Amino acid sequence: MIEMASNIDTSFCSRAPVSLGRPAAASNIPETCEIVEVSEIRDLLEYNPPQPFSTSAVLNYCQRKMILPYTRLLGLLGLRPLLGDFNDQTLALSAINKIHLFFVTCFLIFGYVMQLFTCYRRDTGFSYVKSSGIDNLIQNHHQHLTKLKETTETVCDGSLFLCYILPPLLHLCAFIQTIYLLRITDNEHLQTLFEKVFLLTSRARGAKTQRVLLRRLRIHVILSVIWLLWSLVAQIFLVCTSTIKMVSFLPQMSYVVHNSLMGIMIASTLCQDVVHCLVVSNYCIECQLLMSYVSSISERVVEKSLSLEVAMKEMLEFEKFLLYLNENVSPAIGLLLLLSTTRTIVTTLTVIHPGFLYYTIDAHSFIVIMLLIQWASVSIAPLVSAAYVTASSRNVRTMGMKIRVRPFGFQDVPAQKLDSFMTFMACHKGVAKLCFVPISAGSLGAVVAIAALIFLISANVS
């Protein structure tokens, strides 16, 4: 190509306009010519379009930018091996990783027990009941800001099983299920999905598409950090503004021991929130990757940089990843969603309670609002992500019909192949599910409308 370009006349001359009716040879106006080098033409963008990245470069970029930082973050809480990888586990590394997982689990269980001993509820804070040896229940009092008078007993307010035992059990079951998913079963699923998406997005618009994908994934991480900081501030503020008492059957403790246990309980509660946040973030990140996966397939088919046969194979791979998300990842999310939704409802009922924020805005009111925002946000995130995956799957179903009706760029493709592709895409029914319930934008809108209606009715009736 360069040899052919060297034989082309690259002198561009600007001549004066020649009048019609005059012979061209009679014009005595001199020509002004400008010589352009062949190398300058080759340097132009339209003569030197950007080439797609190589497979090894894309995989190394994906491994360095996303997979390694994410697996290290999961390893801190025992969801992945802390040291080494699954393929290079020696006896010493395996023992260290198991001991680390054991300590993380014990630390979480210690936090559950301390929350029971201090009557600490994650939706309303420290909650006690005044009682005596003669009268079992005299007065219900939620301890947030004011101090309790000395009584013969300190009893936790609310149902012992539903308020203090069942929520830690749900959280622990979700933690164990995630460990089983990421450490025992198909532990390379997330890495495979990362690589698939990065390879697919490296062909259409290359670095631009990958930068957008990385920006979105980093937004998930930033929002998770903000949620954790919000949770930590709410806990510290709650502990500082409340008088904390132990249950009556525990022995009296010194001031130093009491404060040390409270500090350990705050650290353990933060660890519980980190587990909660990581499990939800893992689900949201997989949803984002699946959305990018199916969108890239649609874009590349329209741009004709992906053949129809390969596109159908990629859609089958997408259905496998979606099935894995619905059957393996969603159970742990379902447990945590049940937990966070219950806490959101409890804090909402506290907000619409008569007298809340009517007279003064105290520390108790501020804490309840912070807890409402905390649990509502972590409940909405997986539902919105699942709805986006469902919407992306439904959008790609119309691609086959659009190509068949308006085959611009596919005139050379036989009609039988277009018909087969249209039928295949029409049969695709990808739906994201949580607790085996299909999630879509329409269903979420209906739930939000019903919840808003109930909220307004309850607020006006009360």
C-alpha positions as CSV (number, residue, x, y, z in Angstrom):
1,M,0.0,0.0,0.0
2,I,2.9,2.4,0.8
3,E,4.6,1.5,-2.5
4,M,1.4,2.3,-4.4
5,A,0.9,5.6,-2.5
6,S,4.5,6.6,-3.4
7,N,3.6,6.5,-7.1
8,I,0.6,8.8,-6.7
9,D,1.0,12.4,-7.5
10,T,0.8,14.2,-4.2
11,S,1.1,17.8,-5.6
12,F,-2.1,19.6,-4.9
13,C,-2.4,22.7,-7.1
14,S,-4.9,25.6,-6.8
15,R,-5.7,27.0,-10.1
16,A,-7.8,30.1,-10.9
17,P,-11.3,29.4,-12.1
18,V,-11.6,29.1,-15.9
19,S,-14.5,30.8,-17.7
20,L,-16.7,28.7,-19.8
21,G,-16.2,29.6,-23.5
22,R,-12.5,30.3,-23.1
23,P,-10.0,27.6,-23.9
24,A,-8.1,26.5,-20.9
25,A,-4.7,26.8,-22.7
26,A,-5.3,30.5,-23.2
27,S,-5.2,31.2,-19.5
28,N,-1.9,32.9,-18.5
29,I,-2.6,32.8,-14.7
30,P,0.1,31.0,-13.0
31,E,-0.6,27.9,-10.8
32,T,0.2,27.8,-7.1
33,C,1.1,24.2,-6.1
34,E,1.7,22.7,-2.6
35,I,3.6,19.6,-2.2
36,V,2.3,17.2,0.4
37,E,4.5,14.3,1.7
38,V,3.2,10.7,1.6
39,S,4.1,10.3,5.3
40,E,1.7,13.1,6.2
41,I,-1.1,11.3,4.5
42,R,-0.3,8.1,6.3
43,D,-0.4,10.0,9.6
44,L,-3.9,11.2,9.1
45,L,-6.5,9.4,11.4
46,E,-8.7,8.3,8.5
47,Y,-5.7,6.6,6.8
48,N,-4.5,5.1,10.0
49,P,-7.6,4.0,12.0
50,P,-7.2,2.6,15.6
51,Q,-6.7,-1.1,15.6
52,P,-8.4,-3.3,18.2
53,F,-6.4,-4.3,21.3
54,S,-4.8,-7.7,21.4
55,T,-6.4,-10.4,23.6
56,S,-3.4,-10.6,26.0
57,A,-3.3,-6.8,26.5
58,V,-7.1,-6.7,27.3
59,L,-6.8,-9.6,29.7
60,N,-3.8,-8.1,31.5
61,Y,-5.6,-4.8,31.7
62,C,-8.7,-6.4,33.2
63,Q,-6.6,-8.5,35.6
64,R,-4.7,-5.4,36.8
65,K,-7.4,-2.9,37.0
66,M,-10.4,-4.8,38.4
67,I,-9.9,-8.5,39.2
68,L,-6.9,-8.2,41.6
69,P,-8.2,-5.2,43.7
70,Y,-11.6,-6.8,44.0
71,T,-10.4,-10.3,45.0
72,R,-8.1,-8.7,47.6
73,L,-11.1,-6.8,49.0
74,L,-13.1,-10.0,49.2
75,G,-10.1,-11.8,50.8
76,L,-10.0,-9.4,53.8
77,L,-13.4,-10.8,55.0
78,G,-12.6,-14.4,54.1
79,L,-14.9,-14.5,51.1
80,R,-11.8,-15.4,49.0
81,P,-8.3,-16.6,50.1
82,L,-6.4,-13.9,51.8
83,L,-3.0,-15.1,50.6
84,G,-2.4,-16.7,47.2
85,D,-4.9,-17.9,44.7
86,F,-6.9,-21.1,44.4
87,N,-4.4,-22.6,42.0
88,D,-1.2,-22.0,44.1
89,Q,-2.3,-22.9,47.6
90,T,0.4,-24.6,49.6
91,L,-0.2,-26.2,53.0
92,A,0.9,-23.2,54.9
93,L,-1.1,-20.7,52.8
94,S,-4.2,-22.9,53.1
95,A,-3.8,-23.1,56.9
96,I,-3.4,-19.3,57.2
97,N,-6.5,-18.7,55.0
98,K,-8.6,-21.1,57.0
99,I,-7.5,-19.6,60.3
100,H,-8.3,-16.1,59.0
101,L,-11.7,-17.2,58.0
102,F,-12.3,-18.8,61.4
103,F,-11.3,-15.5,63.2
104,V,-13.6,-13.4,60.9
105,T,-16.5,-15.8,61.6
106,C,-15.9,-15.7,65.4
107,F,-15.6,-11.9,65.3
108,L,-19.0,-11.7,63.6
109,I,-20.6,-14.1,66.1
110,F,-19.2,-12.1,69.0
111,G,-20.9,-9.0,67.5
112,Y,-24.2,-10.8,67.3
113,V,-23.9,-11.9,71.0
114,M,-22.9,-8.4,72.2
115,Q,-25.9,-6.9,70.3
116,L,-28.2,-9.3,72.2
117,F,-26.6,-8.6,75.6
118,T,-26.9,-4.8,75.1
119,C,-30.4,-4.9,73.5
120,Y,-29.0,-3.3,70.4
121,R,-31.3,-3.3,67.4
122,R,-30.1,-2.2,64.0
123,D,-33.4,-0.4,63.2
124,T,-34.1,1.6,66.4
125,G,-30.9,1.4,68.5
126,F,-30.7,0.4,72.2
127,S,-34.1,-0.6,73.4
128,Y,-35.0,-1.5,77.0
129,V,-38.0,-2.3,79.1
130,K,-38.3,-1.3,82.8
131,S,-39.3,-4.3,84.9
132,S,-39.2,-5.6,88.5
133,G,-39.4,-8.9,90.3
134,I,-43.2,-8.4,91.0
135,D,-44.5,-6.7,87.9
136,N,-43.1,-8.2,84.7
137,L,-43.8,-5.2,82.5
138,I,-44.5,-1.8,83.9
139,Q,-43.4,0.6,81.2
140,N,-41.9,0.4,77.7
141,H,-39.1,2.9,77.1
142,H,-36.8,3.1,74.0
143,Q,-33.4,4.2,75.3
144,H,-31.8,6.6,72.9
145,L,-30.9,9.9,74.6
146,T,-32.4,10.0,78.1
147,K,-31.0,7.9,81.0
148,L,-33.0,5.1,82.6
149,K,-33.6,5.0,86.3
150,E,-32.2,2.1,88.1
151,T,-34.5,-1.0,88.1
152,T,-34.1,-4.5,89.3
153,E,-33.9,-5.9,85.8
154,T,-32.9,-4.8,82.3
155,V,-34.9,-6.6,79.7
156,C,-34.7,-6.1,75.9
157,D,-37.8,-4.5,74.3
158,G,-39.5,-6.5,71.6
159,S,-39.6,-10.2,70.7
160,L,-36.4,-11.9,71.7
161,F,-36.4,-14.2,68.7
162,L,-37.7,-11.9,66.0
163,C,-35.7,-8.8,67.0
164,Y,-32.4,-10.2,68.4
165,I,-31.9,-13.8,67.2
166,L,-33.5,-14.1,63.7
167,P,-31.7,-11.1,62.1
168,P,-28.2,-12.3,63.0
169,L,-29.1,-15.8,61.8
170,L,-30.2,-14.4,58.4
171,H,-27.0,-12.4,58.2
172,L,-24.8,-15.4,59.1
173,C,-26.6,-17.7,56.6
174,A,-26.0,-15.1,53.8
175,F,-22.3,-14.9,54.8
176,I,-21.9,-18.7,54.8
177,Q,-23.7,-19.0,51.5
178,T,-21.4,-16.4,49.9
179,I,-18.3,-18.3,51.3
180,Y,-19.6,-21.5,49.8
181,L,-20.2,-19.7,46.5
182,L,-16.9,-17.9,46.2
183,R,-14.5,-20.4,47.8
184,I,-15.9,-23.9,47.3
185,T,-18.0,-24.1,44.2
186,D,-17.3,-22.2,40.9
187,N,-14.9,-19.7,42.3
188,E,-13.6,-18.5,38.9
189,H,-17.1,-17.4,37.7
190,L,-16.6,-13.7,38.4
191,Q,-13.1,-13.6,36.8
192,T,-14.5,-15.3,33.7
193,L,-17.3,-12.8,33.5
194,F,-14.9,-9.9,33.8
195,E,-12.7,-11.3,31.0
196,K,-15.6,-12.0,28.7
197,V,-17.0,-8.5,29.0
198,F,-13.6,-6.8,28.6
199,L,-12.8,-8.9,25.5
200,L,-16.2,-8.2,24.0
201,T,-16.0,-4.4,24.6
202,S,-12.5,-4.2,23.3
203,R,-13.6,-4.7,19.7
204,A,-16.3,-2.1,19.1
205,R,-15.0,1.2,20.4
206,G,-12.0,-0.1,22.4
207,A,-10.7,2.0,25.1
208,K,-13.7,4.3,25.3
209,T,-16.1,1.5,26.1
210,Q,-13.8,0.0,28.6
211,R,-13.2,3.4,30.3
212,V,-17.0,3.8,30.7
213,L,-17.3,0.3,32.1
214,L,-14.5,0.9,34.6
215,R,-16.0,4.3,35.6
216,R,-19.3,2.6,36.3
217,L,-17.7,-0.2,38.4
218,R,-15.7,2.4,40.3
219,I,-19.0,4.3,41.1
220,H,-20.3,1.1,42.7
221,V,-17.2,0.9,44.9
222,I,-17.4,4.6,45.8
223,L,-21.1,4.3,46.8
224,S,-20.3,1.2,48.9
225,V,-17.6,3.2,50.8
226,I,-20.0,6.1,51.3
227,W,-22.6,3.6,52.7
228,L,-20.1,2.1,55.1
229,L,-19.0,5.6,56.3
230,W,-22.6,6.5,56.8
231,S,-23.2,3.3,58.8
232,L,-20.1,3.9,61.0
233,V,-21.1,7.5,61.7
234,A,-24.7,6.4,62.7
235,Q,-23.3,3.8,65.1
236,I,-20.8,6.1,66.8
237,F,-23.4,8.8,67.1
238,L,-25.9,6.3,68.6
239,V,-23.4,4.9,71.1
240,C,-22.4,8.4,72.2
241,T,-25.9,9.7,72.7
242,S,-27.3,6.6,74.5
243,T,-26.8,5.1,78.0
244,I,-25.8,1.5,77.3
245,K,-26.8,-1.2,79.9
246,M,-26.1,-4.9,79.9
247,V,-28.7,-7.5,80.6
248,S,-29.3,-8.2,84.3
249,F,-27.8,-11.7,84.5
250,L,-24.3,-10.5,83.5
251,P,-21.9,-9.5,86.3
252,Q,-21.0,-5.9,86.9
253,M,-18.1,-4.6,84.9
254,S,-15.6,-1.9,85.3
255,Y,-15.7,1.3,83.2
256,V,-12.6,0.2,81.2
257,V,-14.0,-3.3,80.4
258,H,-17.4,-1.9,79.6
259,N,-16.0,0.7,77.1
260,S,-13.7,-1.9,75.6
261,L,-16.6,-4.3,74.9
262,M,-18.5,-1.4,73.4
263,G,-15.6,-0.6,71.1
264,I,-15.3,-4.2,70.0
265,M,-19.0,-4.4,69.4
266,I,-18.9,-1.3,67.1
267,A,-16.0,-2.8,65.2
268,S,-17.9,-6.1,64.9
269,T,-21.0,-4.3,63.8
270,L,-19.0,-2.5,61.1
271,C,-17.6,-5.8,60.0
272,Q,-21.2,-7.1,59.6
273,D,-22.0,-4.0,57.5
274,V,-18.9,-4.6,55.4
275,V,-20.0,-8.2,54.7
276,H,-23.5,-6.9,53.9
277,C,-22.2,-4.3,51.6
278,L,-19.7,-6.6,49.8
279,V,-22.4,-9.2,49.1
280,V,-24.8,-6.6,47.7
281,S,-21.9,-4.9,45.7
282,N,-20.9,-8.3,44.3
283,Y,-24.4,-8.8,43.0
284,C,-24.7,-5.2,41.6
285,I,-21.3,-5.5,39.9
286,E,-22.3,-8.8,38.2
287,C,-25.5,-7.1,37.1
288,Q,-23.5,-4.2,35.6
289,L,-21.2,-6.6,33.8
290,L,-24.2,-8.5,32.3
291,M,-25.7,-5.3,31.2
292,S,-22.5,-4.3,29.4
293,Y,-22.2,-7.8,28.0
294,V,-25.6,-7.9,26.3
295,S,-25.3,-4.2,25.2
296,S,-22.0,-4.9,23.5
297,I,-23.4,-7.8,21.7
298,S,-26.2,-5.6,20.3
299,E,-23.9,-2.8,19.4
300,R,-21.4,-5.0,17.6
301,V,-24.1,-6.8,15.6
302,V,-25.5,-3.5,14.4
303,E,-22.0,-2.3,13.5
304,K,-21.5,-5.6,11.7
305,S,-18.3,-6.2,13.6
306,L,-19.8,-9.5,15.0
307,S,-21.3,-12.1,12.8
308,L,-24.8,-13.4,13.5
309,E,-23.5,-16.9,14.3
310,V,-21.1,-15.6,16.9
311,A,-23.7,-13.3,18.3
312,M,-26.0,-16.2,18.9
313,K,-23.2,-18.1,20.7
314,E,-22.5,-15.1,22.9
315,M,-26.2,-14.8,23.8
316,L,-26.1,-18.4,24.9
317,E,-23.1,-17.6,27.1
318,F,-25.1,-14.6,28.5
319,E,-28.0,-16.8,29.4
320,K,-25.6,-19.1,31.3
321,F,-24.2,-16.2,33.3
322,L,-27.8,-14.9,34.0
323,L,-28.9,-18.4,35.1
324,Y,-25.9,-18.5,37.5
325,L,-26.8,-15.1,38.8
326,N,-30.5,-16.1,39.5
327,E,-29.8,-19.5,41.0
328,N,-26.5,-19.1,42.8
329,V,-25.9,-15.5,43.7
330,S,-29.4,-14.3,44.4
331,P,-30.2,-16.5,47.5
332,A,-27.7,-14.6,49.7
333,I,-29.1,-11.4,48.3
334,G,-32.6,-12.5,49.1
335,L,-31.7,-13.1,52.8
336,L,-30.0,-9.7,53.1
337,L,-32.8,-8.0,51.2
338,L,-35.4,-9.5,53.6
339,L,-33.3,-8.2,56.5
340,S,-32.7,-4.7,55.2
341,T,-36.3,-4.3,54.0
342,T,-37.7,-5.3,57.4
343,R,-35.4,-2.7,59.0
344,T,-36.5,-0.1,56.5
345,I,-40.2,-0.8,57.3
346,V,-39.6,-0.6,61.1
347,T,-37.8,2.7,60.8
348,T,-40.5,4.0,58.5
349,L,-43.2,3.1,61.0
350,T,-41.1,5.0,63.6
351,V,-41.0,8.1,61.3
352,I,-44.8,8.1,60.7
353,H,-45.5,7.6,64.4
354,P,-47.6,10.4,65.9
355,G,-45.4,13.0,67.5
356,F,-42.2,12.3,65.5
357,L,-40.6,15.5,64.6
358,Y,-43.6,17.5,65.7
359,Y,-42.1,19.3,68.6
360,T,-38.3,19.1,68.6
361,I,-35.6,17.5,66.5
362,D,-33.4,15.6,69.0
363,A,-30.7,13.1,68.6
364,H,-33.1,10.2,68.5
365,S,-35.0,11.7,65.5
366,F,-31.7,12.3,63.7
367,I,-30.5,8.7,64.2
368,V,-33.8,7.2,63.0
369,I,-33.6,9.3,59.8
370,M,-30.0,8.1,59.3
371,L,-31.0,4.5,59.8
372,L,-33.9,4.9,57.4
373,I,-31.6,6.2,54.6
374,Q,-29.0,3.5,55.3
375,W,-31.3,0.5,55.1
376,A,-33.5,1.9,52.3
377,S,-30.5,2.6,50.0
378,V,-29.1,-0.9,50.5
379,S,-32.5,-2.4,49.9
380,I,-33.1,-0.5,46.6
381,A,-29.6,-1.2,45.1
382,P,-30.0,-4.9,44.1
383,L,-33.6,-4.3,43.0
384,V,-32.6,-1.5,40.6
385,S,-29.7,-3.5,39.3
386,A,-31.8,-6.6,38.6
387,A,-34.4,-4.4,36.8
388,Y,-31.7,-2.9,34.6
389,V,-30.5,-6.4,33.6
390,T,-34.1,-7.4,32.7
391,A,-34.5,-4.2,30.7
392,S,-31.3,-4.8,28.8
393,S,-32.3,-8.4,28.0
394,R,-35.7,-7.2,26.7
395,N,-34.1,-4.5,24.5
396,V,-31.8,-7.0,22.8
397,R,-34.8,-9.2,21.9
398,T,-36.0,-6.5,19.4
399,M,-32.6,-6.5,17.6
400,G,-33.4,-9.5,15.4
401,M,-36.7,-8.0,14.2
402,K,-35.1,-4.6,13.5
403,I,-32.3,-6.2,11.4
404,R,-34.8,-8.3,9.5
405,V,-37.2,-5.5,8.8
406,R,-34.5,-2.9,7.9
407,P,-31.5,-4.9,6.9
408,F,-29.2,-2.0,6.3
409,G,-25.7,-3.3,6.1
410,F,-27.0,-6.9,5.9
411,Q,-28.0,-7.0,2.2
412,D,-25.4,-9.6,1.4
413,V,-26.7,-11.9,4.2
414,P,-29.1,-14.6,3.1
415,A,-32.7,-14.2,4.2
416,Q,-32.6,-17.6,5.9
417,K,-29.9,-16.5,8.2
418,L,-31.7,-13.3,9.1
419,D,-34.9,-15.3,9.7
420,S,-33.0,-17.8,12.0
421,F,-31.4,-14.9,13.9
422,M,-34.7,-13.1,14.3
423,T,-36.3,-16.3,15.7
424,F,-33.4,-17.0,18.0
425,M,-33.5,-13.5,19.5
426,A,-37.3,-13.6,19.8
427,C,-37.0,-16.8,21.9
428,H,-34.6,-15.1,24.3
429,K,-36.3,-14.5,27.7
430,G,-33.6,-13.2,30.0
431,V,-35.1,-12.0,33.3
432,A,-33.2,-11.3,36.5
433,K,-34.7,-12.9,39.6
434,L,-34.4,-12.3,43.3
435,C,-35.8,-15.1,45.6
436,F,-37.0,-16.7,42.4
437,V,-39.3,-13.7,41.7
438,P,-38.8,-11.9,38.3
439,I,-37.7,-8.3,38.8
440,S,-38.6,-5.6,36.2
441,A,-39.1,-1.9,36.1
442,G,-42.9,-2.3,35.9
443,S,-43.1,-4.5,39.0
444,L,-40.8,-2.2,41.0
445,G,-42.9,0.8,39.9
446,A,-46.1,-1.0,41.2
447,V,-44.5,-1.8,44.5
448,V,-43.3,1.7,45.0
449,A,-46.7,3.1,44.2
450,I,-48.4,0.8,46.6
451,A,-45.8,1.5,49.3
452,A,-46.3,5.3,48.8
453,L,-50.0,4.9,49.0
454,I,-49.8,2.9,52.3
455,F,-47.4,5.4,53.7
456,L,-49.6,8.4,52.9
457,I,-52.7,6.7,54.3
458,S,-50.9,5.7,57.5
459,A,-49.5,9.1,58.0
460,N,-52.9,10.8,57.6
461,V,-54.8,8.2,59.7
462,S,-52.3,8.4,62.6
